[in-house]
Amino acid sequence: MHGKHITIVGAGLVGSLLATLLAQRGISVDLFEKRPDPRRAGFVGGRSINLALSERGLVALRMAGLEHAVLDQAVMMRGRMVHDRDGHAALQRYGVDDSEVNQSVSRGALNIALLDAAEKAGATVHFDRALVAADFDRHTLTFADRSGTRVKRDAAVVIGADGAGSTMRAAMDRHSPLGQHVEPLGHGYKELEIPPLPDLPESALTPALREKRAAGERFAIEPHALHIWPRGNCMCIALPNAEGSFTVTLFLPRDGDHPSFRSVPDAAAARRYFATDYADTLPLMPGFDADYDTHAVGSLATLYLDRWHLGGQALLVGDAAHAIVPFHGQGMNAGFEDTALLAPLIAEADGDMDDVFARFQKQRKPDADAIAAMALENYVEMRDSVVDPDYLRKRQLGTSLADRAPRHFMPRYRMVTFTRLPYAYCLERGAAQDMLLTQLLHGHERVEDIDMDAALATLRATLPPLPA
């Protein structure tokens, strides 16, 4: 394959990391991006400004030699800090200790680091080049800059990494239908902000916050957690940013009875709503009214395709192939895992890409479908189940079994987030473990009443050991 050329459309996170991994293997790469260079024009987002990075994503970054550079700019999150309506909060750890944590990373800073790495590895990046046409019969792509000037480029092998609204996917689908199905969630989101503690107005400060600010602390709330305010059919979450702020995201049904974005149409209505359901956060958001009225309601949907490639000519990766809702924090990680699998396959290929792209899809599609299902399930868990007594009993029992028999039991969240076990396996094993927990808890109001020796014997007899 060396000496061959790959064209990548989309220089976001997945596209720029894939370009790096390919170029590091001696493959010629041209990377096209519709936006201007964020290192010169500033980062233009439109989506969440920070993301949860976990083991699957870190593996790909290690392959590129970027793990430490990225982690130096990240904020560790030990677990979910669950806030009730009375203002009380409790931490539910993700893993066993600080070796199993998520990292909150800035989308913009990460994208810039990956672009730098791609260019350093030898990839050529073309900014302000929006894909406007693809001729797969003639192996050409046509791009246009902001002035409308068009340029046609040869592209024998092209990879679309241009996100959930992929132009490359649309072009491929017009050429040969991909079996596309989009499943809207019916809920939307709006982003707000808790600024760094030094930037909060005096009127927002409690005595405890004044003491923290006097001590030089930057964060108004616990920095090493993903904060959740679960409220049944809706929720708020907050992720920390390195400079001390938090990105707060409100998730509500788009329509229907209160609360929904239809019933909370503007800042005045939102302020009344927050005063009852998120009273502890409202004083910490001095820009609440402006943020609510100026930030659009974002869409949430799951993308399914029957086919990700056109023979050996074109392939989709990341969100362009399998966009999911954000509630498991795995969208970026799944895309990065795509690159960790695909780059070596391409580098080792002798002939055309038909077999490579087919093998890639065969291996990854079951996992993409599995993480899509788990992300949808996790929304219900985050907004509702984290305060449900049955859920908490299962969580407690699962933790006890994992402590006593780690080779036979691992909570599904840990499998997904802190291992590289295939997503499809995690979904199947998680369902079997959940059935076992239900069986063991039957007839018991308290976990302490369960005979743990008998429970462990049942576990070992029911489920095989986890893969090493």
C-alpha positions as a printed Julia matrix, in Angstrom:
468×3 Matrix{Float64}:
   0.0     0.0     0.0
   2.93    2.33    0.58
   3.24    4.78   -2.3
  -0.55    4.91   -2.61
  -2.63    7.95   -1.78
  -5.62    8.49    0.51
  -7.95   11.5     0.41
  -9.8    12.28    3.64
 -12.81   14.61    3.7
 -13.23   16.26    7.09
 -10.38   17.48    9.31
 -12.24   17.27   12.6
 -11.15   14.96   15.38
 -11.49   11.63   13.57
 -10.26   12.82   10.19
  -7.15   14.52   11.54
  -6.26   11.55   13.78
  -6.71    9.11   10.89
  -4.52   11.33    8.69
  -1.83   11.26   11.39
  -1.9     7.48   11.78
  -1.79    6.92    8.01
   0.96    9.47    7.37
   3.04    7.99   10.18
   2.88    4.7     8.26
   4.33    6.28    5.13
   1.03    6.78    3.29
   0.42    9.98    1.29
  -2.61   11.82    2.69
  -4.57   14.87    1.53
  -7.02   16.14    4.14
  -9.8    18.55    3.1
 -11.78   20.69    5.56
 -14.65   23.09    4.81
 -13.84   25.37    7.76
 -10.91   27.78    7.96
  -7.78   26.76    9.85
  -8.73   27.02   13.56
  -5.12   27.8    14.46
  -5.46   31.08   12.55
  -9.17   31.85   12.47
 -10.09   30.49   15.9
 -12.06   27.34   16.55
 -15.56   27.35   15.07
 -17.63   24.78   16.92
 -21.39   24.61   16.99
 -21.27   21.44   19.06
 -20.24   20.61   22.62
 -17.0    22.39   23.47
 -15.77   19.59   25.7
 -15.89   15.82   25.42
 -15.28   12.76   27.59
 -12.12   10.9    26.6
 -11.74    7.29   27.79
  -9.58    4.23   27.14
 -10.67    3.48   23.56
  -9.81    6.99   22.48
  -6.59    6.99   24.48
  -5.42    3.84   22.7
  -5.61    5.62   19.34
  -3.89    8.7    20.74
  -1.11    6.49   22.12
  -0.65    5.0    18.66
  -0.15    8.55   17.35
   2.18    9.5    20.22
  -0.27   12.12   21.5
  -1.62   10.7    24.77
   0.45   12.78   27.17
   0.06   16.03   25.22
  -3.72   15.63   25.3
  -3.93   14.55   28.94
  -1.85   17.55   29.99
  -4.8    19.74   28.9
  -7.57   17.5    30.31
  -9.52   17.5    33.57
  -9.97   14.14   35.28
 -13.55   13.07   36.1
 -13.82   10.34   38.75
 -17.55    9.74   38.38
 -21.03   11.19   38.29
 -21.84   13.83   40.88
 -25.6    13.44   41.24
 -27.5    16.53   42.44
 -30.99   16.27   43.91
 -33.61   19.03   43.98
 -32.65   20.0    47.55
 -29.1    20.84   46.53
 -27.47   17.72   47.95
 -24.86   15.95   45.82
 -23.28   12.49   45.96
 -20.5    10.99   43.83
 -21.09    7.71   42.0
 -17.63    6.54   40.9
 -17.09    5.31   37.36
 -14.47    2.73   38.29
 -12.63    1.13   41.16
 -10.15    3.98   41.7
  -8.36    6.82   39.92
  -6.97    4.4    37.35
 -10.5     4.24   35.9
 -11.57    7.8    35.14
 -12.83    9.82   32.2
 -11.03   12.92   30.97
 -12.84   16.11   30.02
 -11.07   17.54   26.97
 -11.63   20.67   24.91
 -12.87   19.86   21.42
 -11.1    22.9    19.96
  -7.76   22.34   21.69
  -7.82   18.63   20.8
  -8.63   19.35   17.15
  -5.72   21.8    16.93
  -3.33   19.27   18.5
  -4.43   16.63   16.01
  -4.05   18.98   13.04
  -0.53   19.84   14.18
   0.24   16.12   14.47
  -1.18   15.35   11.02
   0.97   17.99    9.37
   4.03   16.94   11.35
   3.5    13.35   10.17
   3.44   14.53    6.54
  -0.25   14.9     5.7
  -1.28   17.9     3.59
  -4.26   19.8     5.01
  -6.45   21.98    2.77
  -8.73   24.39    4.67
 -11.72   26.33    3.33
 -12.46   23.48    0.94
 -16.07   22.3     1.1
 -16.98   19.17   -0.82
 -19.6    20.09   -3.43
 -19.51   17.14   -5.84
 -18.17   13.59   -6.08
 -17.83   11.65   -9.33
 -17.1     8.08   -8.31
 -17.06    6.88  -11.93
 -14.24    9.29  -12.77
 -12.62    9.16   -9.3
 -12.79   12.91   -8.75
 -13.96   15.23   -5.98
 -14.88   18.89   -6.42
 -14.29   21.39   -3.63
 -15.26   25.05   -3.28
 -13.86   27.83   -1.11
 -15.92   30.57    0.56
 -15.84   32.68   -2.61
 -17.36   29.82   -4.59
 -14.21   29.09   -6.57
 -14.15   25.4    -7.44
 -11.27   22.99   -7.82
 -11.43   19.37   -8.98
  -9.09   16.78   -7.47
  -8.32   13.18   -8.36
  -9.32   10.85   -5.52
  -9.01    7.15   -6.24
  -9.49    6.24   -2.57
 -11.45    8.59   -0.32
 -12.51    8.37    3.33
 -15.38   10.49    4.62
 -14.79   11.69    8.18
 -16.99   14.77    7.93
 -19.36   14.14   10.79
 -23.03   13.4    11.34
 -24.14   15.76    8.56
 -21.62   14.2     6.17
 -21.56   15.61    2.64
 -19.48   12.61    1.58
 -22.17   10.24    2.87
 -24.82   12.1     0.89
 -22.71   11.87   -2.28
 -22.09    8.16   -1.77
 -25.77    7.54   -1.11
 -26.74    9.32   -4.35
 -24.29    7.14   -6.26
 -25.42    3.9    -4.63
 -27.92    3.89   -1.72
 -26.33    3.08    1.64
 -29.55    2.09    3.41
 -29.6     5.16    5.62
 -31.95    5.44    8.57
 -31.93    8.35   11.04
 -33.74    7.9    14.35
 -34.41   11.24   16.08
 -34.41   11.11   19.86
 -37.24   13.61   20.25
 -35.16   15.51   22.81
 -32.88   18.48   22.17
 -30.15   20.26   24.08
 -29.02   23.78   24.88
 -25.61   24.78   26.2
 -25.07   27.16   29.11
 -22.01   28.01   31.21
 -20.78   28.21   34.78
 -17.78   30.57   34.53
 -14.57   30.15   36.54
 -14.95   30.98   40.22
 -12.88   34.2    40.0
 -15.31   35.49   37.34
 -18.5    35.0    39.37
 -20.19   38.18   40.65
 -20.1    38.82   44.37
 -23.87   38.32   44.58
 -23.47   34.67   43.47
 -21.01   33.76   46.21
 -21.97   31.79   49.28
 -19.63   31.93   52.28
 -18.14   28.61   51.15
 -17.5    29.96   47.64
 -15.92   33.13   49.03
 -13.58   30.95   51.06
 -12.71   28.85   47.99
 -12.06   31.94   45.88
  -9.87   33.47   48.6
  -7.86   30.24   48.59
  -7.22   30.65   44.86
  -9.51   27.88   43.62
 -10.74   28.15   40.02
 -13.8    25.85   40.05
 -17.12   26.82   41.61
 -18.19   23.16   41.98
 -16.26   19.89   42.24
 -13.92   19.81   39.22
 -13.21   16.07   39.07
 -16.69   14.86   38.19
 -19.37   14.92   35.53
 -22.24   16.66   37.28
 -25.78   15.42   36.69
 -29.07   16.94   37.79
 -31.47   14.03   36.97
 -35.09   15.08   36.73
 -36.96   12.11   35.26
 -37.65   12.85   31.6
 -34.94   15.51   31.41
 -31.66   16.56   33.0
 -28.77   18.99   33.15
 -25.14   17.92   33.03
 -21.93   19.89   33.52
 -18.41   19.02   32.36
 -15.31   20.83   33.67
 -12.98   22.86   31.47
  -9.3    23.31   32.25
  -9.54   27.06   32.89
 -12.16   26.58   35.63
 -15.48   26.9    33.81
 -18.13   24.23   33.26
 -20.1    23.58   30.12
 -23.69   23.03   31.29
 -26.03   21.21   28.93
 -29.8    21.13   29.4
 -31.6    18.16   27.81
 -35.37   18.45   27.35
 -38.07   16.97   25.1
 -38.53   19.22   22.1
 -42.32   19.26   22.41
 -45.04   18.18   24.78
 -45.97   19.01   28.34
 -43.75   21.01   30.66
 -40.84   20.81   30.86
 -39.98   20.89   27.17
 -38.3    23.36   24.89
 -41.77   24.28   23.68
 -42.85   25.14   27.25
 -39.53   26.83   28.06
 -39.12   28.96   24.91
 -37.04   31.85   26.28
 -34.78   32.92   29.11
 -37.62   34.29   31.24
 -39.42   30.93   31.19
 -36.15   29.07   31.62
 -35.22   31.15   34.66
 -38.54   30.24   36.32
 -37.97   26.58   35.46
 -34.41   26.54   36.79
 -35.48   28.27   40.0
 -37.54   25.2    40.89
 -35.64   22.29   39.3
 -31.99   23.47   39.22
 -31.96   26.11   41.93
 -28.39   25.39   43.0
 -26.97   26.1    39.53
 -28.83   29.28   38.61
 -26.79   31.68   40.79
 -23.6    30.25   39.26
 -24.59   31.24   35.71
 -24.49   35.04   35.43
 -24.75   34.79   31.65
 -27.81   32.53   31.83
 -30.28   34.8    30.03
 -27.95   35.64   27.14
 -26.82   32.02   26.75
 -30.36   30.67   26.76
 -31.71   33.18   24.25
 -28.74   33.07   21.85
 -27.8    29.38   21.86
 -29.84   27.28   19.48
 -31.5    24.03   20.52
 -29.29   21.24   19.23
 -30.6    18.06   17.64
 -30.05   14.52   18.9
 -30.36   11.48   16.66
 -28.86    8.07   15.88
 -27.6     7.26   12.39
 -27.78    3.73   10.99
 -26.39    2.63    7.62
 -26.59   -0.78    5.97
 -23.35   -0.07    4.16
 -20.36    2.15    4.95
 -18.36    1.84    1.72
 -18.5     1.85   -2.08
 -16.22   -1.05   -2.96
 -12.63    0.08   -2.48
 -13.31    3.65   -3.59
 -14.96    5.32   -0.61
 -15.47    4.6     3.08
 -17.2     6.4     5.95
 -15.81    6.51    9.48
 -16.73    8.07   12.81
 -19.97   10.06   13.01
 -20.27   10.04    9.23
 -20.9     6.28    9.48
 -22.42    5.81   12.93
 -23.43    9.02   14.72
 -24.93    8.37   18.16
 -26.47   10.35   21.0
 -23.89   11.62   23.51
 -25.06    9.95   26.7
 -22.35    7.31   27.05
 -19.53    9.7    26.2
 -18.41    7.32   23.45
 -18.99    9.15   20.17
 -15.45   10.49   19.89
 -13.97    7.38   21.47
 -15.76    5.13   18.97
 -14.49    7.29   16.11
 -10.94    7.16   17.45
 -11.25    3.38   17.8
 -12.23    3.31   14.1
  -8.9     4.94   13.24
  -6.89    2.57   15.43
  -8.34   -0.39   13.51
  -8.43    1.13   10.03
  -4.96    2.67    9.74
  -3.06   -0.63   10.19
  -5.46   -2.41    7.8
  -4.76    0.17    5.1
  -1.01    0.15    5.75
  -0.82   -3.65    5.49
  -2.94   -3.91    2.32
  -1.23   -5.09   -0.87
  -3.85   -4.34   -3.5
  -7.01   -2.27   -3.72
  -9.08   -1.25   -0.75
 -12.2    -3.32   -1.46
 -11.24   -6.12    0.94
  -9.92   -3.66    3.54
 -13.1    -1.59    3.62
 -15.29   -4.7     3.69
 -13.3    -6.17    6.6
 -13.44   -2.88    8.46
 -17.22   -2.65    8.13
 -17.74   -6.3     9.06
 -15.75   -5.87   12.27
 -16.98   -2.44   13.3
 -20.66   -2.3    12.35
 -21.9    -4.69   15.08
 -19.96   -2.63   17.61
 -21.32    0.64   16.22
 -24.88   -0.67   16.51
 -24.18   -1.85   20.06
 -22.81    1.46   21.33
 -25.75    3.25   19.69
 -28.13    1.09   21.73
 -26.14    1.56   24.94
 -25.97    5.34   24.48
 -29.76    5.5    24.24
 -30.12    3.31   27.34
 -27.65    5.5    29.22
 -29.84    8.57   28.69
 -32.6     6.91   30.7
 -30.04    5.89   33.32
 -28.56    9.37   33.67
 -31.8    11.34   33.76
 -33.77    8.92   35.93
 -32.2     5.66   37.09
 -29.26    7.15   39.0
 -31.69    8.02   41.82
 -33.9     4.93   41.46
 -33.68    2.56   44.47
 -33.7    -0.58   42.29
 -30.88    0.79   40.15
 -28.88    1.71   43.24
 -29.33   -1.79   44.7
 -28.14   -3.36   41.45
 -25.19   -0.99   41.39
 -24.28   -1.87   44.98
 -24.54   -5.62   44.37
 -22.65   -5.38   41.09
 -19.82   -3.52   42.8
 -19.62   -6.21   45.5
 -19.51   -9.01   42.92
 -16.85   -7.18   40.9
 -14.72   -6.72   44.03
 -14.96  -10.4    44.96
 -14.92  -11.99   41.49
 -13.35   -9.5    39.06
 -12.76  -12.18   36.4
 -16.48  -13.01   36.3
 -18.2    -9.67   36.82
 -17.51   -6.15   35.6
 -20.22   -3.47   35.44
 -21.12   -2.71   31.84
 -20.12    0.93   32.13
 -16.61   -0.11   33.11
 -16.42   -2.61   30.25
 -17.43    0.06   27.74
 -15.32    2.87   29.15
 -12.16    1.34   30.58
 -11.53   -1.73   28.41
 -11.26   -2.47   24.69
 -13.73   -5.33   24.81
 -15.89   -5.03   21.67
 -18.98   -2.91   22.2
 -21.16   -5.79   20.97
 -19.69   -8.06   23.63
 -20.25   -5.39   26.3
 -23.92   -5.11   25.32
 -24.47   -8.88   25.4
 -22.5    -9.48   28.59
 -24.13   -6.5    30.27
 -27.6    -7.91   29.56
 -26.63  -11.29   31.01
 -25.18   -9.66   34.11
 -28.28   -7.51   34.59
 -30.48  -10.61   34.46
 -28.27  -12.23   37.1
 -28.48   -9.17   39.38
 -32.27   -9.18   39.08
 -32.31  -12.88   39.97
 -30.02  -12.44   42.98
 -31.97   -9.44   44.31
 -35.36  -11.14   43.99
 -37.03  -11.2    47.4
 -34.38   -8.98   49.03
 -34.94   -5.35   49.95
 -31.32   -4.87   50.98
 -28.1    -6.08   49.39
 -26.78   -6.84   52.88
 -29.4    -9.6    53.2
 -27.99  -11.58   50.26
 -25.79  -14.61   50.94
 -22.7   -13.44   49.04
 -21.04  -16.87   49.01
 -24.11  -18.33   47.31
 -24.32  -15.33   44.98
 -20.7   -15.8    43.92
 -21.28  -19.5    43.3
 -24.29  -18.65   41.12
 -22.25  -16.05   39.25
 -19.41  -18.46   38.48
 -21.84  -21.17   37.44
 -23.87  -18.82   35.21
 -21.32  -16.61   33.45
 -17.95  -17.59   31.95
 -14.85  -15.58   32.88
 -14.43  -12.25   31.13
 -11.87  -12.2    28.29
  -8.38  -11.34   29.48
